[in-house]
Structures are given as C-alpha cells and as structure tokens.
Amino acid sequence: MILKLVVVSPKYQNNLGYIARVASNFGIKKLHIVAPRAKITGKDAIMYSKHAHSLIERASIYKNLEDALEGCDIAIGTTGIWEKARAGFRGVSLPDELEKRLQKAAFRNTNVALVIGRDDTGLSKEEMELCNILAYIPTSPSYPVLNVSHALAILLFFLTRTELGKNYRIDPSEKPDKKEILTLYKMLGLLMADKKIREKETVKRIFVRLLSLAQPTKKEVHALITALK
C-alpha cells in the first residue's frame, strides 16, 4: 500500500515537530497538513522535529480534510475517545485489527491515508464521516488520551512493520546450508554414541527442536560444531 499521513489543524508547534520526527522514523517522506493553526515553520516546530525538519518545510497544505483525501482509496480516522468512536456507523479497529483489515483490503498500489486529528480536540464528527475506518488505541481509563505524536508512533509501527521489518531479517548468506546442519547433527550423534544416556533419541529430537527454534546463523552453527568436536 501507499501510505499518506494527513495531520488535521495542528495547534502546537512542539507537537507538529514531534509528528514530523515520528513520521520520519517510520519512513514517511511527506506531511499533508490541513488548516494548520500553528506556524508550521516556527522555531519550536523545527527544533522539536530534529533531523526531520524537511518534512515540515516541504509539507503540502490544504484548506479542508476533503481536499487532503482526494485520490485516497481508504482513509483511516483516529480518536482517543472510545465513546466518540463507538457512536459512529463504522467498525472501530484496535491497531493490530487495523493491520489485519488492511492486509485484506489494501494492495500494493492502494492509496491509504492515516488521518491524525487536532492535538487538542481531535477529529470532528463530520471529518470522521469522511473516513472508512476508525482506529482507537486502548489505554488506562484513569488517563485515556495519548499525546498525538505518541498515538501516531503506535499506529505507524503496526502499519509499516511488515515492510520495514524486511531490513532486519537475516541475510541469506548468513544462514547455514543443509550440509552444515547435518554435520552438526552428526557431531552430536558421535558425541552421544559412547555415553550412557537414557532415551538418546528423545535427547536428539529435543536438540533438533531447539536448533530449529533458535534459527542459528552460519557462524553460530560452526561454533557449535567446534564445541562438539
């Protein structure tokens, strides 16, 4: 999917800066801001955005949410008030449920907008009606409303983790091949052959199971072979 971040009428420069910083953390390349009340290139906005200040400086500005959502196939609204969310005629999704819904509904070229509400009053009822899905993050009843940038971080984590996670998977060249694994099993068998061990086959199965769960690298398998020698 193609993710578009829409920020509705931010009031405080520091929150806008934090939003830009979080957006950059999760690979968002552009901000789309509706009717900003804060000076978007103000001193605090730039300072709190740290190295993501270019997102603020190059942001697209819109008069209303309807204009910002033009061309989007799916719009995800957000709210920090459960009663407000539940009152609408749409499904309210928790972050993990939202991720699953999009996996079914959004394809590679689907344009999806994540709409972040005002940092003081959130989205209006009319703005929620422009959205297809409403997202809610469950929090402690004693202090239920998250700061807008904190909520954004949680939602972007779920929406981008599949794609961003690819950057941290083991390189294929680091994975042991089948021959190396068989050598390790052979070494274990030779080590156990002259030992008085009850239920040797059970011990072997447990070793194989643990190795499968551990997903060792090539270097780690070689280290184990050396140790067993």
C-alpha positions in Angstrom: 0.0 0.0 0.0 1.0 3.6 -0.4 0.6 5.4 3.0 -0.2 9.1 3.2 -0.1 10.9 6.5 -2.6 13.6 7.0 -2.4 15.9 10.1 -5.6 18.0 10.8 -5.2 21.5 12.1 -2.2 21.2 14.5 -2.3 23.8 17.2 1.1 23.4 18.9 4.4 23.7 17.2 6.1 21.2 19.5 3.5 18.5 18.7 4.0 19.2 15.0 7.7 18.8 15.4 7.3 15.5 17.2 4.8 14.3 14.5 7.4 15.0 11.8 10.1 13.2 13.8 7.9 10.1 14.4 6.8 10.1 10.7 10.4 10.1 9.6 11.2 7.3 12.0 8.7 5.1 10.1 9.7 6.0 6.6 7.1 8.7 5.8 8.5 11.1 3.2 5.9 13.8 3.2 3.4 15.5 5.5 -0.1 16.6 4.4 -1.4 19.3 6.8 -5.0 20.6 6.9 -5.6 24.1 8.0 -2.7 24.5 10.4 -3.2 26.8 13.4 0.4 26.6 14.5 3.2 28.3 12.5 4.4 25.2 10.7 7.9 26.6 10.1 8.1 28.2 13.5 11.2 27.9 15.8 9.7 25.2 18.1 8.3 23.2 15.2 11.7 23.0 13.6 13.5 22.4 16.9 11.3 19.5 18.0 11.4 17.8 14.6 15.2 17.4 14.9 16.5 15.9 11.7 13.0 15.6 10.2 12.5 19.3 9.7 12.4 18.9 5.9 9.0 17.1 6.3 7.6 20.3 7.8 9.3 22.6 5.4 8.0 20.7 2.4 4.6 19.8 3.7 1.5 20.2 1.5 -1.2 22.4 3.0 -4.9 22.0 2.4 -8.0 24.1 3.4 -10.0 21.1 4.5 -9.8 17.3 5.0 -11.9 16.5 2.0 -9.2 18.1 -0.3 -6.4 16.3 1.5 -8.1 12.9 1.0 -8.6 13.4 -2.8 -7.2 10.3 -4.6 -7.2 8.1 -1.5 -8.8 4.7 -1.7 -9.0 4.1 2.1 -9.0 6.8 4.9 -8.2 5.8 8.5 -9.5 8.2 11.1 -8.3 8.3 14.6 -9.8 9.1 18.0 -8.7 8.9 21.6 -12.3 8.8 23.0 -13.8 5.3 22.8 -17.4 6.6 23.3 -16.9 9.0 20.4 -15.6 6.2 18.2 -18.3 3.7 19.1 -21.1 6.2 18.2 -20.2 6.2 14.5 -21.6 3.9 11.9 -18.3 2.1 11.1 -16.1 -0.5 12.6 -13.6 0.7 15.2 -10.3 -1.1 15.0 -7.5 -1.5 17.5 -4.0 -1.2 16.0 -3.5 -5.0 15.4 -7.0 -5.3 14.0 -6.4 -2.4 11.7 -3.2 -4.0 10.4 -5.2 -7.2 9.6 -8.0 -5.3 7.9 -5.6 -3.5 5.6 -3.7 -6.7 4.7 -7.0 -8.0 3.2 -8.2 -4.7 1.7 -5.1 -2.8 0.6 -2.9 -3.9 -2.3 0.5 -2.6 -3.4 -1.0 0.4 -5.2 -3.8 1.1 -2.8 -3.6 4.7 -1.5 -4.2 4.7 2.2 -4.5 7.9 4.3 -3.8 7.9 8.0 -5.7 10.9 9.4 -4.4 12.4 12.7 -6.8 14.7 14.5 -6.2 18.0 16.2 -3.8 17.9 19.1 -6.5 19.5 21.4 -9.9 18.3 20.2 -9.3 15.5 17.7 -11.4 15.0 14.6 -14.9 16.4 14.3 -17.9 14.1 13.6 -18.0 15.4 10.1 -14.4 14.6 9.5 -14.8 11.1 10.9 -17.6 10.6 8.4 -15.1 11.1 5.6 -13.1 8.1 6.8 -13.7 4.4 6.0 -12.2 3.1 9.2 -11.7 4.5 12.7 -8.7 3.5 14.8 -8.5 3.5 18.6 -5.6 2.8 20.9 -6.8 1.3 24.3 -5.1 3.0 27.3 -5.6 3.2 31.0 -9.1 4.5 31.9 -7.5 6.8 34.5 -5.7 8.8 31.8 -7.0 7.5 28.4 -5.9 10.1 25.9 -2.5 9.8 24.3 -0.4 12.7 23.1 -1.0 12.9 19.3 2.7 12.0 18.4 2.7 9.0 20.8 -0.5 7.7 19.2 1.0 8.2 15.8 4.1 6.2 16.7 1.9 3.2 17.8 -0.2 3.3 14.6 2.7 3.7 12.2 4.5 0.8 13.9 1.6 -1.5 13.1 1.1 -0.1 9.6 4.7 -0.2 8.5 6.3 -3.1 10.5 5.9 -5.7 7.7 7.7 -3.6 5.1 10.3 -2.1 7.5 11.0 -5.4 9.1 12.5 -6.7 5.9 15.5 -4.5 6.6 16.3 -6.6 9.7 16.0 -10.1 8.5 19.0 -12.4 8.4 20.9 -12.1 5.2 20.6 -15.4 3.2 24.4 -15.6 3.1 24.5 -15.8 6.9 22.2 -18.8 7.0 23.7 -22.3 7.3 23.1 -24.7 4.5 21.6 -28.2 4.9 25.1 -29.8 4.8 26.3 -27.8 7.7 23.2 -28.6 9.8 23.6 -32.3 9.0 27.3 -32.1 10.1 26.2 -30.6 13.4 23.7 -33.4 14.0 26.4 -36.0 13.1 28.7 -34.5 15.6 26.0 -34.7 18.3 25.5 -38.4 17.4 29.2 -39.2 17.6 29.4 -37.4 21.0 26.5 -39.4 22.4 27.5 -42.8 20.9 29.8 -43.8 23.8 27.8 -42.1 26.5 25.4 -43.9 28.8 22.4 -41.7 28.1 18.8 -42.9 28.6 16.4 -42.2 25.7 19.1 -41.0 23.3 16.5 -40.5 20.5 14.5 -38.2 22.7 17.6 -36.1 23.5 18.4 -35.9 19.8 14.8 -34.7 19.0 14.9 -32.0 21.7 18.3 -30.8 20.3 16.9 -30.6 16.8 13.8 -28.8 18.0 15.8 -26.2 19.9 18.1 -25.7 17.0 15.0 -25.1 14.7 13.6 -22.6 17.1 16.9 -20.8 17.5 17.4 -20.3 13.7 21.2 -20.1 14.2 23.5 -18.3 11.7 26.2 -20.0 9.8 28.8 -18.7 12.2 26.8 -20.0 15.2 26.5 -23.5 13.6 30.3 -23.6 13.0 30.8 -22.6 16.6 28.6 -25.4 17.8 30.4 -27.9 15.6 33.7 -26.8 17.0 32.5 -27.1 20.6 31.2 -30.7 20.0 34.5 -31.7 18.4 
